[in-house]
Amino acid sequence: MAKIVNKYPVGIQTFSKIRENGYFYIDKTQFIVDFREKQMSYVFLSRPRRFGKS
């Protein structure tokens, strides 16, 4: 039986490095439409520190 190993991008803050090195990543953008349709007041989306900021 093959062992499945998920590599978590702890300390990696560059999206390209996460994708290139096969780290575990969950894209939550598909939920944005659902949040808006349900008119949710509070939404918590976790992300690595400083990830996605300009």
mmCIF entry with sequence, helices, sheets and N, C-alpha, C, O atoms, coordinates in Angstrom:
data_MODEL
# 
_entry.id   MODEL 
# 
_entity.id                         1 
_entity.type                       polymer 
_entity.pdbx_number_of_molecules   1 
# 
_entity_poly.entity_id                      1 
_entity_poly.type                           'polypeptide(L)' 
_entity_poly.nstd_linkage                   no 
_entity_poly.nstd_monomer                   no 
_entity_poly.pdbx_seq_one_letter_code       MAKIVNKYPVGIQTFSKIRENGYFYIDKTQFIVDFREKQMSYVFLSRPRRFGKS 
_entity_poly.pdbx_seq_one_letter_code_can   MAKIVNKYPVGIQTFSKIRENGYFYIDKTQFIVDFREKQMSYVFLSRPRRFGKS 
_entity_poly.pdbx_strand_id                 A 
# 
loop_
_entity_poly_seq.entity_id 
_entity_poly_seq.num 
_entity_poly_seq.mon_id 
_entity_poly_seq.hetero 
1 1  MET n 
1 2  ALA n 
1 3  LYS n 
1 4  ILE n 
1 5  VAL n 
1 6  ASN n 
1 7  LYS n 
1 8  TYR n 
1 9  PRO n 
1 10 VAL n 
1 11 GLY n 
1 12 ILE n 
1 13 GLN n 
1 14 THR n 
1 15 PHE n 
1 16 SER n 
1 17 LYS n 
1 18 ILE n 
1 19 ARG n 
1 20 GLU n 
1 21 ASN n 
1 22 GLY n 
1 23 TYR n 
1 24 PHE n 
1 25 TYR n 
1 26 ILE n 
1 27 ASP n 
1 28 LYS n 
1 29 THR n 
1 30 GLN n 
1 31 PHE n 
1 32 ILE n 
1 33 VAL n 
1 34 ASP n 
1 35 PHE n 
1 36 ARG n 
1 37 GLU n 
1 38 LYS n 
1 39 GLN n 
1 40 MET n 
1 41 SER n 
1 42 TYR n 
1 43 VAL n 
1 44 PHE n 
1 45 LEU n 
1 46 SER n 
1 47 ARG n 
1 48 PRO n 
1 49 ARG n 
1 50 ARG n 
1 51 PHE n 
1 52 GLY n 
1 53 LYS n 
1 54 SER n 
# 
_struct_asym.id          A 
_struct_asym.entity_id   1 
# 
loop_
_struct_conf.conf_type_id 
_struct_conf.id 
_struct_conf.pdbx_PDB_helix_id 
_struct_conf.beg_label_comp_id 
_struct_conf.beg_label_asym_id 
_struct_conf.beg_label_seq_id 
_struct_conf.pdbx_beg_PDB_ins_code 
_struct_conf.end_label_comp_id 
_struct_conf.end_label_asym_id 
_struct_conf.end_label_seq_id 
_struct_conf.pdbx_end_PDB_ins_code 
_struct_conf.beg_auth_comp_id 
_struct_conf.beg_auth_asym_id 
_struct_conf.beg_auth_seq_id 
_struct_conf.end_auth_comp_id 
_struct_conf.end_auth_asym_id 
_struct_conf.end_auth_seq_id 
_struct_conf.pdbx_PDB_helix_class 
_struct_conf.details 
_struct_conf.pdbx_PDB_helix_length 
HELX_P HELX_P1 AA1 PHE A 15 ? GLU A 20 ? PHE A 15 GLU A 20 1 ? 6 
HELX_P HELX_P2 AA2 PHE A 31 ? GLU A 37 ? PHE A 31 GLU A 37 1 ? 7 
# 
_struct_conf_type.id          HELX_P 
_struct_conf_type.criteria    ? 
_struct_conf_type.reference   ? 
# 
loop_
_atom_site.group_PDB 
_atom_site.id 
_atom_site.type_symbol 
_atom_site.label_atom_id 
_atom_site.label_alt_id 
_atom_site.label_comp_id 
_atom_site.label_asym_id 
_atom_site.label_entity_id 
_atom_site.label_seq_id 
_atom_site.pdbx_PDB_ins_code 
_atom_site.Cartn_x 
_atom_site.Cartn_y 
_atom_site.Cartn_z 
_atom_site.occupancy 
_atom_site.B_iso_or_equiv 
_atom_site.pdbx_formal_charge 
_atom_site.auth_seq_id 
_atom_site.auth_comp_id 
_atom_site.auth_asym_id 
_atom_site.auth_atom_id 
_atom_site.pdbx_PDB_model_num 
ATOM 1   N N  . MET A 1 1  ? 0.852   -1.187 0.000  1.00 0.00 ? 1  MET A N  1 
ATOM 2   C CA . MET A 1 1  ? 0.000   0.000  0.000  1.00 0.00 ? 1  MET A CA 1 
ATOM 3   C C  . MET A 1 1  ? 0.895   1.246  0.000  1.00 0.00 ? 1  MET A C  1 
ATOM 4   O O  . MET A 1 1  ? 1.823   1.348  0.802  1.00 0.00 ? 1  MET A O  1 
ATOM 5   N N  . ALA A 1 2  ? 0.615   2.176  -0.889 1.00 0.00 ? 2  ALA A N  1 
ATOM 6   C CA . ALA A 1 2  ? 1.412   3.399  -1.011 1.00 0.00 ? 2  ALA A CA 1 
ATOM 7   C C  . ALA A 1 2  ? 1.084   4.354  0.126  1.00 0.00 ? 2  ALA A C  1 
ATOM 8   O O  . ALA A 1 2  ? -0.070  4.489  0.534  1.00 0.00 ? 2  ALA A O  1 
ATOM 9   N N  . LYS A 1 3  ? 2.105   5.004  0.619  1.00 0.00 ? 3  LYS A N  1 
ATOM 10  C CA . LYS A 1 3  ? 1.935   5.982  1.682  1.00 0.00 ? 3  LYS A CA 1 
ATOM 11  C C  . LYS A 1 3  ? 1.750   7.363  1.059  1.00 0.00 ? 3  LYS A C  1 
ATOM 12  O O  . LYS A 1 3  ? 2.558   7.791  0.235  1.00 0.00 ? 3  LYS A O  1 
ATOM 13  N N  . ILE A 1 4  ? 0.686   8.057  1.455  1.00 0.00 ? 4  ILE A N  1 
ATOM 14  C CA . ILE A 1 4  ? 0.420   9.402  0.951  1.00 0.00 ? 4  ILE A CA 1 
ATOM 15  C C  . ILE A 1 4  ? 0.981   10.410 1.940  1.00 0.00 ? 4  ILE A C  1 
ATOM 16  O O  . ILE A 1 4  ? 0.639   10.393 3.123  1.00 0.00 ? 4  ILE A O  1 
ATOM 17  N N  . VAL A 1 5  ? 1.837   11.279 1.450  1.00 0.00 ? 5  VAL A N  1 
ATOM 18  C CA . VAL A 1 5  ? 2.457   12.289 2.304  1.00 0.00 ? 5  VAL A CA 1 
ATOM 19  C C  . VAL A 1 5  ? 2.056   13.660 1.789  1.00 0.00 ? 5  VAL A C  1 
ATOM 20  O O  . VAL A 1 5  ? 2.312   13.999 0.633  1.00 0.00 ? 5  VAL A O  1 
ATOM 21  N N  . ASN A 1 6  ? 1.429   14.445 2.649  1.00 0.00 ? 6  ASN A N  1 
ATOM 22  C CA . ASN A 1 6  ? 1.081   15.819 2.296  1.00 0.00 ? 6  ASN A CA 1 
ATOM 23  C C  . ASN A 1 6  ? 2.159   16.737 2.837  1.00 0.00 ? 6  ASN A C  1 
ATOM 24  O O  . ASN A 1 6  ? 2.459   16.720 4.031  1.00 0.00 ? 6  ASN A O  1 
ATOM 25  N N  . LYS A 1 7  ? 2.728   17.524 1.970  1.00 0.00 ? 7  LYS A N  1 
ATOM 26  C CA . LYS A 1 7  ? 3.730   18.488 2.397  1.00 0.00 ? 7  LYS A CA 1 
ATOM 27  C C  . LYS A 1 7  ? 3.027   19.821 2.629  1.00 0.00 ? 7  LYS A C  1 
ATOM 28  O O  . LYS A 1 7  ? 2.421   20.381 1.716  1.00 0.00 ? 7  LYS A O  1 
ATOM 29  N N  . TYR A 1 8  ? 3.111   20.315 3.843  1.00 0.00 ? 8  TYR A N  1 
ATOM 30  C CA . TYR A 1 8  ? 2.483   21.592 4.180  1.00 0.00 ? 8  TYR A CA 1 
ATOM 31  C C  . TYR A 1 8  ? 3.504   22.709 3.990  1.00 0.00 ? 8  TYR A C  1 
ATOM 32  O O  . TYR A 1 8  ? 4.663   22.542 4.368  1.00 0.00 ? 8  TYR A O  1 
ATOM 33  N N  . PRO A 1 9  ? 3.107   23.841 3.416  1.00 0.00 ? 9  PRO A N  1 
ATOM 34  C CA . PRO A 1 9  ? 4.046   24.921 3.111  1.00 0.00 ? 9  PRO A CA 1 
ATOM 35  C C  . PRO A 1 9  ? 4.351   25.812 4.316  1.00 0.00 ? 9  PRO A C  1 
ATOM 36  O O  . PRO A 1 9  ? 4.153   27.026 4.267  1.00 0.00 ? 9  PRO A O  1 
ATOM 37  N N  . VAL A 1 10 ? 4.831   25.201 5.387  1.00 0.00 ? 10 VAL A N  1 
ATOM 38  C CA . VAL A 1 10 ? 5.160   25.963 6.598  1.00 0.00 ? 10 VAL A CA 1 
ATOM 39  C C  . VAL A 1 10 ? 6.372   26.840 6.318  1.00 0.00 ? 10 VAL A C  1 
ATOM 40  O O  . VAL A 1 10 ? 7.435   26.344 5.946  1.00 0.00 ? 10 VAL A O  1 
ATOM 41  N N  . GLY A 1 11 ? 6.208   28.129 6.497  1.00 0.00 ? 11 GLY A N  1 
ATOM 42  C CA . GLY A 1 11 ? 7.296   29.076 6.289  1.00 0.00 ? 11 GLY A CA 1 
ATOM 43  C C  . GLY A 1 11 ? 7.506   29.493 4.843  1.00 0.00 ? 11 GLY A C  1 
ATOM 44  O O  . GLY A 1 11 ? 8.351   30.347 4.573  1.00 0.00 ? 11 GLY A O  1 
ATOM 45  N N  . ILE A 1 12 ? 6.765   28.917 3.907  1.00 0.00 ? 12 ILE A N  1 
ATOM 46  C CA . ILE A 1 12 ? 6.903   29.278 2.497  1.00 0.00 ? 12 ILE A CA 1 
ATOM 47  C C  . ILE A 1 12 ? 5.831   30.307 2.174  1.00 0.00 ? 12 ILE A C  1 
ATOM 48  O O  . ILE A 1 12 ? 4.641   30.064 2.380  1.00 0.00 ? 12 ILE A O  1 
ATOM 49  N N  . GLN A 1 13 ? 6.260   31.456 1.667  1.00 0.00 ? 13 GLN A N  1 
ATOM 50  C CA . GLN A 1 13 ? 5.336   32.554 1.460  1.00 0.00 ? 13 GLN A CA 1 
ATOM 51  C C  . GLN A 1 13 ? 5.163   32.926 -0.005 1.00 0.00 ? 13 GLN A C  1 
ATOM 52  O O  . GLN A 1 13 ? 4.522   33.929 -0.318 1.00 0.00 ? 13 GLN A O  1 
ATOM 53  N N  . THR A 1 14 ? 5.723   32.137 -0.896 1.00 0.00 ? 14 THR A N  1 
ATOM 54  C CA . THR A 1 14 ? 5.629   32.419 -2.320 1.00 0.00 ? 14 THR A CA 1 
ATOM 55  C C  . THR A 1 14 ? 4.764   31.358 -2.992 1.00 0.00 ? 14 THR A C  1 
ATOM 56  O O  . THR A 1 14 ? 5.053   30.165 -2.905 1.00 0.00 ? 14 THR A O  1 
ATOM 57  N N  . PHE A 1 15 ? 3.699   31.801 -3.665 1.00 0.00 ? 15 PHE A N  1 
ATOM 58  C CA . PHE A 1 15 ? 2.785   30.863 -4.304 1.00 0.00 ? 15 PHE A CA 1 
ATOM 59  C C  . PHE A 1 15 ? 3.492   30.001 -5.339 1.00 0.00 ? 15 PHE A C  1 
ATOM 60  O O  . PHE A 1 15 ? 3.203   28.810 -5.456 1.00 0.00 ? 15 PHE A O  1 
ATOM 61  N N  . SER A 1 16 ? 4.412   30.588 -6.087 1.00 0.00 ? 16 SER A N  1 
ATOM 62  C CA . SER A 1 16 ? 5.114   29.808 -7.120 1.00 0.00 ? 16 SER A CA 1 
ATOM 63  C C  . SER A 1 16 ? 5.917   28.662 -6.498 1.00 0.00 ? 16 SER A C  1 
ATOM 64  O O  . SER A 1 16 ? 5.970   27.575 -7.073 1.00 0.00 ? 16 SER A O  1 
ATOM 65  N N  . LYS A 1 17 ? 6.537   28.881 -5.342 1.00 0.00 ? 17 LYS A N  1 
ATOM 66  C CA . LYS A 1 17 ? 7.290   27.813 -4.672 1.00 0.00 ? 17 LYS A CA 1 
ATOM 67  C C  . LYS A 1 17 ? 6.353   26.721 -4.163 1.00 0.00 ? 17 LYS A C  1 
ATOM 68  O O  . LYS A 1 17 ? 6.694   25.539 -4.194 1.00 0.00 ? 17 LYS A O  1 
ATOM 69  N N  . ILE A 1 18 ? 5.180   27.120 -3.697 1.00 0.00 ? 18 ILE A N  1 
ATOM 70  C CA . ILE A 1 18 ? 4.197   26.136 -3.231 1.00 0.00 ? 18 ILE A CA 1 
ATOM 71  C C  . ILE A 1 18 ? 3.793   25.235 -4.391 1.00 0.00 ? 18 ILE A C  1 
ATOM 72  O O  . ILE A 1 18 ? 3.736   24.015 -4.231 1.00 0.00 ? 18 ILE A O  1 
ATOM 73  N N  . ARG A 1 19 ? 3.510   25.819 -5.564 1.00 0.00 ? 19 ARG A N  1 
ATOM 74  C CA . ARG A 1 19 ? 3.087   25.048 -6.732 1.00 0.00 ? 19 ARG A CA 1 
ATOM 75  C C  . ARG A 1 19 ? 4.238   24.217 -7.322 1.00 0.00 ? 19 ARG A C  1 
ATOM 76  O O  . ARG A 1 19 ? 4.047   23.049 -7.663 1.00 0.00 ? 19 ARG A O  1 
ATOM 77  N N  . GLU A 1 20 ? 5.401   24.805 -7.439 1.00 0.00 ? 20 GLU A N  1 
ATOM 78  C CA . GLU A 1 20 ? 6.531   24.117 -8.079 1.00 0.00 ? 20 GLU A CA 1 
ATOM 79  C C  . GLU A 1 20 ? 7.026   22.924 -7.273 1.00 0.00 ? 20 GLU A C  1 
ATOM 80  O O  . GLU A 1 20 ? 7.479   21.934 -7.847 1.00 0.00 ? 20 GLU A O  1 
ATOM 81  N N  . ASN A 1 21 ? 6.945   23.006 -5.958 1.00 0.00 ? 21 ASN A N  1 
ATOM 82  C CA . ASN A 1 21 ? 7.483   21.955 -5.103 1.00 0.00 ? 21 ASN A CA 1 
ATOM 83  C C  . ASN A 1 21 ? 6.422   20.980 -4.603 1.00 0.00 ? 21 ASN A C  1 
ATOM 84  O O  . ASN A 1 21 ? 6.713   20.133 -3.759 1.00 0.00 ? 21 ASN A O  1 
ATOM 85  N N  . GLY A 1 22 ? 5.200   21.089 -5.112 1.00 0.00 ? 22 GLY A N  1 
ATOM 86  C CA . GLY A 1 22 ? 4.163   20.118 -4.804 1.00 0.00 ? 22 GLY A CA 1 
ATOM 87  C C  . GLY A 1 22 ? 3.621   20.158 -3.390 1.00 0.00 ? 22 GLY A C  1 
ATOM 88  O O  . GLY A 1 22 ? 3.211   19.127 -2.856 1.00 0.00 ? 22 GLY A O  1 
ATOM 89  N N  . TYR A 1 23 ? 3.613   21.324 -2.777 1.00 0.00 ? 23 TYR A N  1 
ATOM 90  C CA . TYR A 1 23 ? 3.071   21.442 -1.427 1.00 0.00 ? 23 TYR A CA 1 
ATOM 91  C C  . TYR A 1 23 ? 1.547   21.394 -1.438 1.00 0.00 ? 23 TYR A C  1 
ATOM 92  O O  . TYR A 1 23 ? 0.915   21.692 -2.451 1.00 0.00 ? 23 TYR A O  1 
ATOM 93  N N  . PHE A 1 24 ? 0.976   21.024 -0.326 1.00 0.00 ? 24 PHE A N  1 
ATOM 94  C CA . PHE A 1 24 ? -0.466  20.944 -0.141 1.00 0.00 ? 24 PHE A CA 1 
ATOM 95  C C  . PHE A 1 24 ? -1.031  22.356 -0.110 1.00 0.00 ? 24 PHE A C  1 
ATOM 96  O O  . PHE A 1 24 ? -0.575  23.193 0.669  1.00 0.00 ? 24 PHE A O  1 
ATOM 97  N N  . TYR A 1 25 ? -2.022  22.623 -0.952 1.00 0.00 ? 25 TYR A N  1 
ATOM 98  C CA . TYR A 1 25 ? -2.612  23.960 -1.037 1.00 0.00 ? 25 TYR A CA 1 
ATOM 99  C C  . TYR A 1 25 ? -4.096  23.832 -1.307 1.00 0.00 ? 25 TYR A C  1 
ATOM 100 O O  . TYR A 1 25 ? -4.505  23.042 -2.158 1.00 0.00 ? 25 TYR A O  1 
ATOM 101 N N  . ILE A 1 26 ? -4.904  24.593 -0.599 1.00 0.00 ? 26 ILE A N  1 
ATOM 102 C CA . ILE A 1 26 ? -6.347  24.589 -0.807 1.00 0.00 ? 26 ILE A CA 1 
ATOM 103 C C  . ILE A 1 26 ? -6.751  25.954 -1.342 1.00 0.00 ? 26 ILE A C  1 
ATOM 104 O O  . ILE A 1 26 ? -6.556  26.973 -0.679 1.00 0.00 ? 26 ILE A O  1 
ATOM 105 N N  . ASP A 1 27 ? -7.310  25.968 -2.536 1.00 0.00 ? 27 ASP A N  1 
ATOM 106 C CA . ASP A 1 27 ? -7.781  27.201 -3.146 1.00 0.00 ? 27 ASP A CA 1 
ATOM 107 C C  . ASP A 1 27 ? -9.227  27.423 -2.714 1.00 0.00 ? 27 ASP A C  1 
ATOM 108 O O  . ASP A 1 27 ? -10.105 26.633 -3.063 1.00 0.00 ? 27 ASP A O  1 
ATOM 109 N N  . LYS A 1 28 ? -9.481  28.484 -1.961 1.00 0.00 ? 28 LYS A N  1 
ATOM 110 C CA . LYS A 1 28 ? -10.808 28.752 -1.407 1.00 0.00 ? 28 LYS A CA 1 
ATOM 111 C C  . LYS A 1 28 ? -11.592 29.801 -2.193 1.00 0.00 ? 28 LYS A C  1 
ATOM 112 O O  . LYS A 1 28 ? -12.654 30.241 -1.751 1.00 0.00 ? 28 LYS A O  1 
ATOM 113 N N  . THR A 1 29 ? -11.076 30.204 -3.354 1.00 0.00 ? 29 THR A N  1 
ATOM 114 C CA . THR A 1 29 ? -11.748 31.264 -4.105 1.00 0.00 ? 29 THR A CA 1 
ATOM 115 C C  . THR A 1 29 ? -13.127 30.856 -4.607 1.00 0.00 ? 29 THR A C  1 
ATOM 116 O O  . THR A 1 29 ? -13.974 31.720 -4.835 1.00 0.00 ? 29 THR A O  1 
ATOM 117 N N  . GLN A 1 30 ? -13.369 29.566 -4.783 1.00 0.00 ? 30 GLN A N  1 
ATOM 118 C CA . GLN A 1 30 ? -14.679 29.126 -5.256 1.00 0.00 ? 30 GLN A CA 1 
ATOM 119 C C  . GLN A 1 30 ? -15.793 29.447 -4.259 1.00 0.00 ? 30 GLN A C  1 
ATOM 120 O O  . GLN A 1 30 ? -16.965 29.490 -4.634 1.00 0.00 ? 30 GLN A O  1 
ATOM 121 N N  . PHE A 1 31 ? -15.441 29.667 -3.013 1.00 0.00 ? 31 PHE A N  1 
ATOM 122 C CA . PHE A 1 31 ? -16.437 29.948 -1.991 1.00 0.00 ? 31 PHE A CA 1 
ATOM 123 C C  . PHE A 1 31 ? -16.882 31.408 -1.956 1.00 0.00 ? 31 PHE A C  1 
ATOM 124 O O  . PHE A 1 31 ? -17.866 31.730 -1.290 1.00 0.00 ? 31 PHE A O  1 
ATOM 125 N N  . ILE A 1 32 ? -16.184 32.293 -2.654 1.00 0.00 ? 32 ILE A N  1 
ATOM 126 C CA . ILE A 1 32 ? -16.507 33.719 -2.612 1.00 0.00 ? 32 ILE A CA 1 
ATOM 127 C C  . ILE A 1 32 ? -17.924 33.982 -3.108 1.00 0.00 ? 32 ILE A C  1 
ATOM 128 O O  . ILE A 1 32 ? -18.657 34.761 -2.498 1.00 0.00 ? 32 ILE A O  1 
ATOM 129 N N  . VAL A 1 33 ? -18.317 33.342 -4.208 1.00 0.00 ? 33 VAL A N  1 
ATOM 130 C CA . VAL A 1 33 ? -19.669 33.524 -4.734 1.00 0.00 ? 33 VAL A CA 1 
ATOM 131 C C  . VAL A 1 33 ? -20.700 33.060 -3.706 1.00 0.00 ? 33 VAL A C  1 
ATOM 132 O O  . VAL A 1 33 ? -21.712 33.726 -3.489 1.00 0.00 ? 33 VAL A O  1 
ATOM 133 N N  . ASP A 1 34 ? -20.436 31.918 -3.078 1.00 0.00 ? 34 ASP A N  1 
ATOM 134 C CA . ASP A 1 34 ? -21.351 31.390 -2.065 1.00 0.00 ? 34 ASP A CA 1 
ATOM 135 C C  . ASP A 1 34 ? -21.474 32.351 -0.878 1.00 0.00 ? 34 ASP A C  1 
ATOM 136 O O  . ASP A 1 34 ? -22.573 32.571 -0.369 1.00 0.00 ? 34 ASP A O  1 
ATOM 137 N N  . PHE A 1 35 ? -20.356 32.919 -0.440 1.00 0.00 ? 35 PHE A N  1 
ATOM 138 C CA . PHE A 1 35 ? -20.390 33.878 0.677  1.00 0.00 ? 35 PHE A CA 1 
ATOM 139 C C  . PHE A 1 35 ? -21.232 35.096 0.326  1.00 0.00 ? 35 PHE A C  1 
ATOM 140 O O  . PHE A 1 35 ? -22.011 35.584 1.145  1.00 0.00 ? 35 PHE A O  1 
ATOM 141 N N  . ARG A 1 36 ? -21.069 35.577 -0.895 1.00 0.00 ? 36 ARG A N  1 
ATOM 142 C CA . ARG A 1 36 ? -21.824 36.758 -1.316 1.00 0.00 ? 36 ARG A CA 1 
ATOM 143 C C  . ARG A 1 36 ? -23.306 36.460 -1.458 1.00 0.00 ? 36 ARG A C  1 
ATOM 144 O O  . ARG A 1 36 ? -24.145 37.266 -1.059 1.00 0.00 ? 36 ARG A O  1 
ATOM 145 N N  . GLU A 1 37 ? -23.631 35.306 -2.024 1.00 0.00 ? 37 GLU A N  1 
ATOM 146 C CA . GLU A 1 37 ? -25.040 34.947 -2.203 1.00 0.00 ? 37 GLU A CA 1 
ATOM 147 C C  . GLU A 1 37 ? -25.760 34.777 -0.869 1.00 0.00 ? 37 GLU A C  1 
ATOM 148 O O  . GLU A 1 37 ? -26.937 35.117 -0.743 1.00 0.00 ? 37 GLU A O  1 
ATOM 149 N N  . LYS A 1 38 ? -25.057 34.256 0.114  1.00 0.00 ? 38 LYS A N  1 
ATOM 150 C CA . LYS A 1 38 ? -25.653 34.057 1.441  1.00 0.00 ? 38 LYS A CA 1 
ATOM 151 C C  . LYS A 1 38 ? -25.568 35.317 2.297  1.00 0.00 ? 38 LYS A C  1 
ATOM 152 O O  . LYS A 1 38 ? -26.067 35.341 3.422  1.00 0.00 ? 38 LYS A O  1 
ATOM 153 N N  . GLN A 1 39 ? -24.938 36.361 1.766  1.00 0.00 ? 39 GLN A N  1 
ATOM 154 C CA . GLN A 1 39 ? -24.753 37.636 2.462  1.00 0.00 ? 39 GLN A CA 1 
ATOM 155 C C  . GLN A 1 39 ? -24.191 37.430 3.865  1.00 0.00 ? 39 GLN A C  1 
ATOM 156 O O  . GLN A 1 39 ? -24.706 37.964 4.847  1.00 0.00 ? 39 GLN A O  1 
ATOM 157 N N  . MET A 1 40 ? -23.126 36.643 3.930  1.00 0.00 ? 40 MET A N  1 
ATOM 158 C CA . MET A 1 40 ? -22.482 36.342 5.208  1.00 0.00 ? 40 MET A CA 1 
ATOM 159 C C  . MET A 1 40 ? -21.776 37.592 5.734  1.00 0.00 ? 40 MET A C  1 
ATOM 160 O O  . MET A 1 40 ? -21.130 38.312 4.974  1.00 0.00 ? 40 MET A O  1 
ATOM 161 N N  . SER A 1 41 ? -21.902 37.843 7.026  1.00 0.00 ? 41 SER A N  1 
ATOM 162 C CA . SER A 1 41 ? -21.291 39.022 7.631  1.00 0.00 ? 41 SER A CA 1 
ATOM 163 C C  . SER A 1 41 ? -19.809 38.817 7.917  1.00 0.00 ? 41 SER A C  1 
ATOM 164 O O  . SER A 1 41 ? -19.005 39.732 7.735  1.00 0.00 ? 41 SER A O  1 
ATOM 165 N N  . TYR A 1 42 ? -19.444 37.605 8.370  1.00 0.00 ? 42 TYR A N  1 
ATOM 166 C CA . TYR A 1 42 ? -18.062 37.339 8.757  1.00 0.00 ? 42 TYR A CA 1 
ATOM 167 C C  . TYR A 1 42 ? -17.583 36.077 8.061  1.00 0.00 ? 42 TYR A C  1 
ATOM 168 O O  . TYR A 1 42 ? -18.261 35.049 8.066  1.00 0.00 ? 42 TYR A O  1 
ATOM 169 N N  . VAL A 1 43 ? -16.410 36.170 7.466  1.00 0.00 ? 43 VAL A N  1 
ATOM 170 C CA . VAL A 1 43 ? -15.803 35.036 6.791  1.00 0.00 ? 43 VAL A CA 1 
ATOM 171 C C  . VAL A 1 43 ? -14.333 35.007 7.186  1.00 0.00 ? 43 VAL A C  1 
ATOM 172 O O  . VAL A 1 43 ? -13.645 36.024 7.100  1.00 0.00 ? 43 VAL A O  1 
ATOM 173 N N  . PHE A 1 44 ? -13.849 33.839 7.621  1.00 0.00 ? 44 PHE A N  1 
ATOM 174 C CA . PHE A 1 44 ? -12.443 33.691 7.970  1.00 0.00 ? 44 PHE A CA 1 
ATOM 175 C C  . PHE A 1 44 ? -11.775 32.779 6.953  1.00 0.00 ? 44 PHE A C  1 
ATOM 176 O O  . PHE A 1 44 ? -12.119 31.602 6.855  1.00 0.00 ? 44 PHE A O  1 
ATOM 177 N N  . LEU A 1 45 ? -10.834 33.306 6.205  1.00 0.00 ? 45 LEU A N  1 
ATOM 178 C CA . LEU A 1 45 ? -10.046 32.532 5.258  1.00 0.00 ? 45 LEU A CA 1 
ATOM 179 C C  . LEU A 1 45 ? -8.594  32.581 5.717  1.00 0.00 ? 45 LEU A C  1 
ATOM 180 O O  . LEU A 1 45 ? -7.963  33.636 5.668  1.00 0.00 ? 45 LEU A O  1 
ATOM 181 N N  . SER A 1 46 ? -8.070  31.465 6.157  1.00 0.00 ? 46 SER A N  1 
ATOM 182 C CA . SER A 1 46 ? -6.695  31.441 6.642  1.00 0.00 ? 46 SER A CA 1 
ATOM 183 C C  . SER A 1 46 ? -5.711  31.474 5.474  1.00 0.00 ? 46 SER A C  1 
ATOM 184 O O  . SER A 1 46 ? -6.025  31.005 4.380  1.00 0.00 ? 46 SER A O  1 
ATOM 185 N N  . ARG A 1 47 ? -4.548  32.015 5.704  1.00 0.00 ? 47 ARG A N  1 
ATOM 186 C CA . ARG A 1 47 ? -3.495  32.078 4.711  1.00 0.00 ? 47 ARG A CA 1 
ATOM 187 C C  . ARG A 1 47 ? -2.164  32.248 5.441  1.00 0.00 ? 47 ARG A C  1 
ATOM 188 O O  . ARG A 1 47 ? -2.141  32.700 6.585  1.00 0.00 ? 47 ARG A O  1 
ATOM 189 N N  . PRO A 1 48 ? -1.068  31.892 4.796  1.00 0.00 ? 48 PRO A N  1 
ATOM 190 C CA . PRO A 1 48 ? 0.242   32.105 5.432  1.00 0.00 ? 48 PRO A CA 1 
ATOM 191 C C  . PRO A 1 48 ? 0.478   33.594 5.687  1.00 0.00 ? 48 PRO A C  1 
ATOM 192 O O  . PRO A 1 48 ? -0.078  34.442 4.989  1.00 0.00 ? 48 PRO A O  1 
ATOM 193 N N  . ARG A 1 49 ? 1.287   33.903 6.668  1.00 0.00 ? 49 ARG A N  1 
ATOM 194 C CA . ARG A 1 49 ? 1.617   35.290 6.985  1.00 0.00 ? 49 ARG A CA 1 
ATOM 195 C C  . ARG A 1 49 ? 2.115   36.033 5.750  1.00 0.00 ? 49 ARG A C  1 
ATOM 196 O O  . ARG A 1 49 ? 2.940   35.502 5.007  1.00 0.00 ? 49 ARG A O  1 
ATOM 197 N N  . ARG A 1 50 ? 1.645   37.218 5.525  1.00 0.00 ? 50 ARG A N  1 
ATOM 198 C CA . ARG A 1 50 ? 2.038   38.119 4.440  1.00 0.00 ? 50 ARG A CA 1 
ATOM 199 C C  . ARG A 1 50 ? 1.748   37.550 3.060  1.00 0.00 ? 50 ARG A C  1 
ATOM 200 O O  . ARG A 1 50 ? 2.195   38.125 2.067  1.00 0.00 ? 50 ARG A O  1 
ATOM 201 N N  . PHE A 1 51 ? 1.025   36.453 2.957  1.00 0.00 ? 51 PHE A N  1 
ATOM 202 C CA . PHE A 1 51 ? 0.740   35.824 1.669  1.00 0.00 ? 51 PHE A CA 1 
ATOM 203 C C  . PHE A 1 51 ? -0.359  36.596 0.961  1.00 0.00 ? 51 PHE A C  1 
ATOM 204 O O  . PHE A 1 51 ? -1.434  36.795 1.527  1.00 0.00 ? 51 PHE A O  1 
ATOM 205 N N  . GLY A 1 52 ? -0.112  37.029 -0.248 1.00 0.00 ? 52 GLY A N  1 
ATOM 206 C CA . GLY A 1 52 ? -1.116  37.718 -1.044 1.00 0.00 ? 52 GLY A CA 1 
ATOM 207 C C  . GLY A 1 52 ? -1.209  39.202 -0.814 1.00 0.00 ? 52 GLY A C  1 
ATOM 208 O O  . GLY A 1 52 ? -2.084  39.863 -1.373 1.00 0.00 ? 52 GLY A O  1 
ATOM 209 N N  . LYS A 1 53 ? -0.319  39.742 0.001  1.00 0.00 ? 53 LYS A N  1 
ATOM 210 C CA . LYS A 1 53 ? -0.336  41.197 0.203  1.00 0.00 ? 53 LYS A CA 1 
ATOM 211 C C  . LYS A 1 53 ? 0.595   41.852 -0.819 1.00 0.00 ? 53 LYS A C  1 
ATOM 212 O O  . LYS A 1 53 ? 1.544   41.233 -1.300 1.00 0.00 ? 53 LYS A O  1 
ATOM 213 N N  . SER A 1 54 ? 0.309   43.097 -1.135 1.00 0.00 ? 54 SER A N  1 
ATOM 214 C CA . SER A 1 54 ? 1.137   43.764 -2.142 1.00 0.00 ? 54 SER A CA 1 
ATOM 215 C C  . SER A 1 54 ? 2.363   44.412 -1.542 1.00 0.00 ? 54 SER A C  1 
ATOM 216 O O  . SER A 1 54 ? 3.159   45.013 -2.263 1.00 0.00 ? 54 SER A O  1 
# 
